[in-house]
Amino acid sequence: MNMAEAKQRLMELADGGYHSLTYEVGDHGGGRVSQKCKVYLPNHGSFEAAHWEEALTQLEAFLSGRPVISEALPVSQEKDI
């Protein structure tokens, strides 16, 4: 899922209200990079993961009342994100 697709899905969850997405890339040197995808809805909070799908899944779980389970954000060995 790319950022535009994540934006569309979050906009639908926001039902026309305010929402935001944040994408962060960390360069740890030696070719190690990490990424953080964060989604936010007012009155529901923010959810972050290494990929958009997981961050949105966490938000959707919260909205539906299911327990939110998150894995630690991994550091990737890949240079291309």
Order of alpha helices (4+ residues) and beta strands (2+ residues): alpha-beta-beta-beta-alpha-beta
